[in-house]
Structure formats: structure tokens, C-alpha cells
Amino acid sequence: MSEFYKLGKDFWNRCDFLTKKEIQNLSENDLKVASNIFERCITLGQSIVSLPSIFYPEFLRQISNPPCVLYVKGNVRILSSKFPISVIGSRNATCYGSEMAYEISKEFANLGVTVISGGALGADSSAHKGAIEGGGKTISVLACGLDFPYLEANLGLRRRIVKSGGALISEFPPGTSVLKYSFAVRNRIISGISLGVVVVEAGLRSGAVLTASFAAEQGRDVFVVPVLAQNPLSDGVFALIRDGAKVIRSAREVVDDYKNINANFIPEKSAGCSTEFEVNQKKVPDEFIPIIDAIKKGNSHIDEIKNESRMSIKKLLPLITKMEILNLIESLPGRRYKIK
């Protein structure tokens, strides 16, 4: 990886998959910063999953602004679940809201659906607990670095999620605190990683409604659980219904909805528990062997790589170093976390 960094700006400009901003980020930062983040992740037991990785969530890859890197604590394989559904609601959920988030998530787990939520108090916590106690898997999307001591009341729950075969994920590198925009950034991942979003309770200007709006923009389905008009957290739910959200009373209704549209979306009992992946192995063309050898030999052979044609570089990098390069870029400081 250090060899690629030392190739310099002229070489980076020849790499079609690097944007001007990414090249500028590479130019303005020391490789040591990225190395420190990698080492920190190893110490913390975190994985780094970038866009080219086979473990990168396929549905998240499809949105207009997917995070180039996800930091993961726990089972990276669960990110590739074929049937992920988000269950979200208010931090100040009523007893009814907490119970519904729990029961629907538990039913999803029994049906083989991976439950996504935001790790907050209230409905999110109930959703994660329901999925775990239903014998399934759950993913918690956090709005800070995975090691940051935020919401210590849920520390035990986060440990349960990892221990049960689920995962904690974040777009933010280790040590990142919660910032003003963090939750909006996090919310577009919750919807983007999912086939659909189930909203249990929500105020009119709540994070749950924001997540549902992201879902609609991303082409995801929005479902709501019915609430009484007297419920103090009903305004957001009724607004979503007016905007076209489908009212559901059980997880089975959601699963059946997808079953009627596309048989490929039918989850299996083991859908969230896969431990093996079939990876398409790419054979490296013989013409690239000298370049690979040059990379392995280090600095004294950098000129051999620089002298290769643009076409050779374009073909070689996706096979050899693209994932590592993107990991490097996204690990550098100065990354702008934009919602759009």
C-alpha cells in the first residue's frame, strides 16, 4: 500500500476510479495518518469494508452516495444479508411503541430477516433486542466511531449484538465523536442498507421520519405500524401514510409483500446466519505478473509500475489494490460526510 502512495499525483491522475477530491486528499495527507487508523482498527478488533469488498452491503452500494468505507465490529458476513429490513421509531417510545418494535423484530428474526436499527434508546433498542431474542441477527448503525463512549446505557446491548452474530457498523473512523450532522449521515445508511423501513412511532420532525424520507429517495419501501390519533408520537406516522407508506400489523405482511413482487426476496430461516460465501476468483493475466512482482519488490521497482500503460493500470488495479486504495483514501482526514 505504501508503494502506491509513493507513486505520486501524476500516477493517481491516471487511475480512473479516483476523483479530484480523493486525489487532493491523498496529496494533502501523510500516509502515517491512515496507518494509525488501520492499526487502531486492528487493536479494537474492527474490520474495514470498502465498496469493492464482497462483504459490502449490496443495497447500500446502490444508493447515490454510499459510504466508501464501513467500520465494522462483529460479523462482517451479515452485511451481505439478502433480506435486511430496518425497524425504527422514537427514542421516547411509548410502551406500545417499544412492544411493537420488539415483537415485529422478533417475528422478522423468526422469518430469517436481518433487522437493522440505529442503536438508540427506545424503539431502536427494542428492535435489536427482539431480533436477538428471536434467534436472528441484527445490525446497529452508529452515528460515531464504534469505540466512542456514546450512550453507555446501551453498551451491554451493543455487546449482545456482536456476541449473537450481528454487527455494529459506522461510516466514522475510530475515535469520532457524535457531531451535529452525524445522525442524518447515519440515517441515510439505515435506509440505504435495507430493502424497506418499518416505522413504529415518530414525531413529525423526528429522525425516523427523516430516515423514511431517505428511504423514499433511495427507492426503498416505507411501512408504518398503526397508532391511535391520541398517541403523542402519531403525527409522523400519519404524515408518512399520507405520503404513501403502507400500514402493516406484522412482520409477515412485509415478507409476503416482497414475496408477491419477487420470489428472490423470500428469506430463509438461515438467511441471517450464513457463514460461507462464494467468491468469483479472477485470474490475473500473465502480462500483469511483472507488475505484481514489482509491487511486491518495493520502492526500487516503482518506475516499472509508472511506465505501464494507462490500460494496463486500469485493468490491474481493480484486481490487485483497488480495495486497499479506497480504504486508504477514506481513512485520511478531511473526508466530507455529505448527505447529498
C-alpha positions as CSV (number, residue, x, y, z in Angstrom):
1,M,0.0,0.0,0.0
2,S,2.8,2.4,0.8
3,E,4.2,1.8,-2.7
4,F,1.0,3.1,-4.3
5,Y,1.1,6.2,-2.1
6,K,4.7,6.9,-3.1
7,L,3.8,6.7,-6.8
8,G,2.5,10.3,-6.5
9,K,-0.1,12.6,-8.0
10,D,0.8,12.0,-11.7
11,F,0.1,8.3,-11.3
12,W,-3.0,8.8,-9.3
13,N,-4.5,11.0,-12.0
14,R,-4.2,8.1,-14.4
15,C,-6.4,6.0,-12.1
16,D,-9.9,6.3,-13.5
17,F,-11.7,5.5,-10.2
18,L,-10.1,8.3,-8.2
19,T,-12.0,11.6,-8.1
20,K,-10.2,15.0,-7.9
21,K,-11.2,15.4,-4.3
22,E,-9.8,12.0,-3.4
23,I,-6.5,12.8,-5.2
24,Q,-6.3,16.1,-3.3
25,N,-6.9,14.2,-0.1
26,L,-4.1,11.8,-0.9
27,S,-1.8,14.7,-1.7
28,E,-2.5,16.7,1.4
29,N,-2.2,14.0,4.0
30,D,0.5,11.8,5.3
31,L,0.3,8.1,4.9
32,K,1.1,7.8,8.6
33,V,-2.4,9.0,9.5
34,A,-4.0,6.2,7.5
35,S,-1.6,3.7,9.0
36,N,-2.5,4.8,12.5
37,I,-6.2,4.3,11.8
38,F,-5.6,0.8,10.4
39,E,-3.5,-0.1,13.4
40,R,-6.2,1.3,15.7
41,C,-8.8,-0.8,14.0
42,I,-6.7,-3.9,14.5
43,T,-6.3,-3.1,18.2
44,L,-10.0,-2.6,18.6
45,G,-11.0,-5.7,16.6
46,Q,-12.7,-3.7,13.9
47,S,-12.9,-4.6,10.2
48,I,-12.7,-2.1,7.4
49,V,-15.1,-2.9,4.5
50,S,-14.8,-0.7,1.4
51,L,-17.0,-0.5,-1.7
52,P,-15.2,-3.2,-3.8
53,S,-15.4,-5.7,-1.0
54,I,-17.5,-8.8,-1.3
55,F,-18.8,-8.0,2.2
56,Y,-20.1,-4.5,1.3
57,P,-23.9,-4.4,1.6
58,E,-25.3,-4.7,-1.9
59,F,-28.4,-2.5,-1.3
60,L,-26.2,0.2,0.2
61,R,-23.9,0.1,-2.8
62,Q,-26.9,1.1,-5.0
63,I,-27.7,4.5,-3.4
64,S,-26.4,7.7,-4.9
65,N,-24.0,8.5,-2.0
66,P,-22.8,5.2,-0.5
67,P,-20.1,5.4,2.2
68,C,-16.8,4.3,0.6
69,V,-15.8,2.7,3.9
70,L,-17.7,1.0,6.7
71,Y,-16.0,0.3,10.0
72,V,-17.4,-3.0,11.4
73,K,-17.4,-4.6,14.8
74,G,-18.7,-8.2,14.7
75,N,-19.8,-10.4,11.8
76,V,-18.9,-8.8,8.5
77,R,-20.7,-11.5,6.7
78,I,-24.1,-10.3,8.0
79,L,-23.7,-7.2,5.9
80,S,-24.4,-9.3,2.8
81,S,-27.8,-10.4,4.1
82,K,-30.3,-10.8,1.2
83,F,-33.3,-9.6,3.3
84,P,-32.5,-6.7,5.6
85,I,-35.3,-4.6,7.0
86,S,-35.0,-1.6,9.2
87,V,-37.2,-1.2,12.3
88,I,-37.0,2.3,13.7
89,G,-39.0,4.7,15.9
90,S,-38.8,7.3,18.6
91,R,-36.1,7.5,21.3
92,N,-39.0,8.4,23.7
93,A,-41.1,5.4,22.6
94,T,-44.3,4.7,24.4
95,C,-44.9,1.3,26.0
96,Y,-46.9,0.4,22.9
97,G,-44.1,1.6,20.5
98,S,-41.4,-0.4,22.4
99,E,-43.6,-3.5,22.4
100,M,-44.4,-3.3,18.7
101,A,-40.8,-2.7,17.8
102,Y,-39.8,-5.7,19.8
103,E,-42.5,-8.1,18.6
104,I,-42.2,-7.2,14.9
105,S,-38.4,-7.5,15.1
106,K,-38.7,-10.9,16.9
107,E,-41.0,-12.1,14.2
108,F,-38.7,-10.8,11.4
109,A,-35.9,-12.8,13.1
110,N,-38.0,-15.9,13.1
111,L,-38.7,-15.5,9.4
112,G,-35.0,-15.2,8.6
113,V,-34.9,-11.4,8.1
114,T,-31.9,-9.3,9.3
115,V,-33.1,-6.4,11.4
116,I,-31.4,-3.0,11.0
117,S,-31.7,-0.2,13.5
118,G,-29.9,2.8,14.9
119,G,-28.8,1.6,18.4
120,A,-30.6,4.5,20.2
121,L,-32.8,4.2,23.2
122,G,-36.5,3.5,22.8
123,A,-37.7,1.8,19.7
124,D,-34.2,1.1,18.3
125,S,-33.2,-0.8,21.4
126,S,-36.4,-2.8,21.4
127,A,-35.9,-3.7,17.8
128,H,-32.3,-5.0,18.4
129,K,-33.5,-7.0,21.5
130,G,-36.4,-8.5,19.6
131,A,-34.2,-9.7,16.8
132,I,-31.6,-11.2,19.2
133,E,-34.3,-12.9,21.3
134,G,-36.0,-14.2,18.2
135,G,-32.8,-16.1,17.3
136,G,-31.9,-13.9,14.4
137,K,-29.2,-11.3,13.5
138,T,-29.3,-7.5,13.8
139,I,-27.1,-4.7,12.6
140,S,-26.8,-1.4,14.6
141,V,-25.7,1.6,12.6
142,L,-24.0,4.1,14.8
143,A,-23.5,7.9,14.4
144,C,-20.0,7.9,15.8
145,G,-16.8,5.8,15.9
146,L,-17.5,2.3,17.1
147,D,-15.2,2.8,20.1
148,F,-16.6,6.2,21.1
149,P,-18.2,6.1,24.6
150,Y,-21.6,7.3,23.4
151,L,-24.8,6.2,25.1
152,E,-23.1,3.9,27.7
153,A,-26.6,2.8,28.8
154,N,-26.6,0.7,25.6
155,L,-23.1,-0.7,25.9
156,G,-24.4,-4.1,27.1
157,L,-26.8,-4.2,24.2
158,R,-24.0,-3.5,21.7
159,R,-22.0,-6.4,23.2
160,R,-25.1,-8.7,22.8
161,I,-25.5,-7.7,19.2
162,V,-21.9,-8.7,18.4
163,K,-21.9,-11.8,20.6
164,S,-25.1,-13.0,18.9
165,G,-23.5,-12.9,15.4
166,G,-24.7,-9.4,14.5
167,A,-22.6,-6.3,13.8
168,L,-22.1,-2.7,14.7
169,I,-21.2,-0.5,11.7
170,S,-20.3,3.1,11.2
171,E,-19.1,5.4,8.4
172,F,-17.0,7.2,11.0
173,P,-13.4,6.1,11.9
174,P,-12.4,5.1,15.5
175,G,-12.5,7.9,18.0
176,T,-15.0,10.1,16.1
177,S,-17.4,11.7,18.5
178,V,-21.1,12.5,17.8
179,L,-21.4,15.7,15.7
180,K,-24.3,17.8,14.7
181,Y,-24.7,16.1,11.3
182,S,-23.9,12.6,12.5
183,F,-27.4,11.3,12.8
184,A,-28.5,12.5,9.4
185,V,-25.5,10.8,7.9
186,R,-26.2,7.7,9.9
187,N,-29.9,7.6,8.9
188,R,-29.3,7.5,5.2
189,I,-27.2,4.3,5.8
190,I,-30.0,2.7,7.9
191,S,-32.4,3.2,4.9
192,G,-29.9,2.5,2.2
193,I,-28.7,-0.8,3.7
194,S,-32.3,-2.1,3.8
195,L,-35.0,-3.3,1.4
196,G,-37.6,-1.5,3.4
197,V,-38.1,0.6,6.5
198,V,-40.7,-0.1,9.2
199,V,-41.6,3.0,11.3
200,V,-43.2,2.2,14.7
201,E,-43.8,5.7,16.2
202,A,-42.5,9.1,15.1
203,G,-42.8,12.7,15.7
204,L,-43.4,15.0,12.7
205,R,-39.8,16.2,12.6
206,S,-38.1,13.1,14.1
207,G,-35.1,11.2,12.9
208,A,-37.4,8.3,12.0
209,V,-39.3,10.5,9.5
210,L,-36.0,11.7,8.1
211,T,-34.9,8.1,7.6
212,A,-38.2,7.3,5.9
213,S,-37.7,10.3,3.6
214,F,-34.2,9.0,2.7
215,A,-35.8,5.6,2.1
216,A,-38.3,7.1,-0.4
217,E,-35.5,9.0,-2.2
218,Q,-33.4,5.7,-2.4
219,G,-36.3,3.7,-3.8
220,R,-36.9,1.8,-0.7
221,D,-40.3,0.8,0.7
222,V,-41.8,2.5,3.8
223,F,-44.1,0.7,6.2
224,V,-45.7,2.0,9.3
225,V,-47.3,0.4,12.3
226,P,-50.8,1.8,13.1
227,V,-51.1,4.1,16.0
228,L,-54.0,5.9,17.7
229,A,-54.6,9.5,17.0
230,Q,-54.2,10.2,20.7
231,N,-50.7,8.8,20.7
232,P,-48.2,11.7,21.2
233,L,-45.9,10.1,18.6
234,S,-48.6,9.7,15.9
235,D,-48.0,12.8,13.8
236,G,-45.0,11.5,11.9
237,V,-46.8,8.2,11.2
238,F,-49.9,9.8,9.8
239,A,-47.7,12.1,7.6
240,L,-45.9,9.0,6.2
241,I,-49.3,7.4,5.5
242,R,-50.4,10.5,3.6
243,D,-47.1,10.2,1.6
244,G,-47.9,6.6,0.6
245,A,-46.4,4.5,3.4
246,K,-48.1,1.1,3.7
247,V,-49.7,0.2,7.1
248,I,-48.7,-3.2,8.4
249,R,-49.6,-5.1,11.6
250,S,-47.0,-7.8,11.5
251,A,-43.6,-8.7,10.0
252,R,-45.3,-11.5,8.0
253,E,-47.2,-8.8,6.0
254,V,-43.9,-7.2,5.0
255,V,-42.3,-10.5,3.9
256,D,-45.5,-11.5,2.0
257,D,-45.4,-8.1,0.3
258,Y,-41.9,-8.8,-1.1
259,K,-42.8,-12.4,-1.9
260,N,-45.6,-11.3,-4.2
261,I,-43.3,-8.9,-6.0
262,N,-40.1,-11.0,-6.4
263,A,-39.5,-14.6,-5.3
264,N,-35.8,-13.8,-4.8
265,F,-36.7,-11.7,-1.7
266,I,-38.2,-14.6,0.2
267,P,-35.9,-15.1,3.2
268,E,-34.9,-18.4,4.6
269,K,-34.6,-19.4,8.2
270,S,-30.8,-19.3,7.8
271,A,-30.7,-16.1,5.8
272,G,-29.1,-14.1,8.5
273,C,-26.7,-16.9,9.6
274,S,-24.6,-17.6,6.5
275,T,-21.0,-18.3,7.3
276,E,-19.8,-19.1,3.7
277,F,-19.6,-17.0,0.6
278,E,-18.9,-18.0,-3.0
279,V,-16.3,-15.6,-4.4
280,N,-15.7,-15.3,-8.1
281,Q,-12.0,-15.8,-8.4
282,K,-10.4,-13.6,-11.0
283,K,-7.4,-15.0,-12.8
284,V,-4.6,-12.4,-13.2
285,P,-3.5,-12.2,-16.8
286,D,0.1,-13.3,-17.5
287,E,1.0,-9.8,-18.8
288,F,0.5,-8.4,-15.3
289,I,2.8,-10.8,-13.4
290,P,5.8,-8.5,-13.8
291,I,3.8,-5.5,-12.4
292,I,2.7,-7.6,-9.5
293,D,6.3,-8.6,-8.8
294,A,7.4,-5.0,-9.0
295,I,4.8,-4.0,-6.4
296,K,6.0,-6.8,-4.1
297,K,9.6,-5.8,-4.5
298,G,9.0,-2.3,-3.2
299,N,10.4,1.2,-3.8
300,S,13.3,0.4,-6.1
301,H,10.8,-1.0,-8.7
302,I,8.3,1.8,-8.6
303,D,9.4,3.1,-12.0
304,E,8.4,-0.2,-13.6
305,I,4.9,0.5,-12.5
306,K,4.9,4.1,-13.5
307,N,6.0,3.2,-17.0
308,E,3.0,0.9,-17.6
309,S,0.3,2.0,-20.0
310,R,-2.9,3.6,-18.8
311,M,-4.9,0.5,-20.0
312,S,-2.7,-1.9,-18.0
313,I,-3.1,0.2,-14.9
314,K,-6.9,0.3,-15.4
315,K,-7.1,-3.5,-15.7
316,L,-4.6,-4.3,-13.0
317,L,-5.7,-2.0,-10.1
318,P,-9.2,-3.5,-9.7
319,L,-7.6,-6.9,-9.4
320,I,-4.8,-6.1,-7.0
321,T,-5.1,-2.9,-5.0
322,K,-8.4,-1.1,-5.5
323,M,-10.0,-2.1,-2.2
324,E,-6.8,-1.1,-0.3
325,I,-6.5,2.2,-2.1
326,L,-10.1,3.2,-1.3
327,N,-9.5,2.1,2.3
328,L,-6.5,4.4,2.4
329,I,-8.4,7.4,0.9
330,E,-11.4,7.1,3.2
331,S,-9.1,6.7,6.2
332,L,-7.4,10.0,5.6
333,P,-8.7,13.1,7.5
334,G,-10.7,15.7,5.6
335,R,-13.4,13.3,4.5
336,R,-16.6,15.3,3.9
337,Y,-19.6,13.4,5.2
338,K,-22.3,14.7,2.8
339,I,-25.9,13.6,2.8
340,K,-26.3,14.6,-0.9
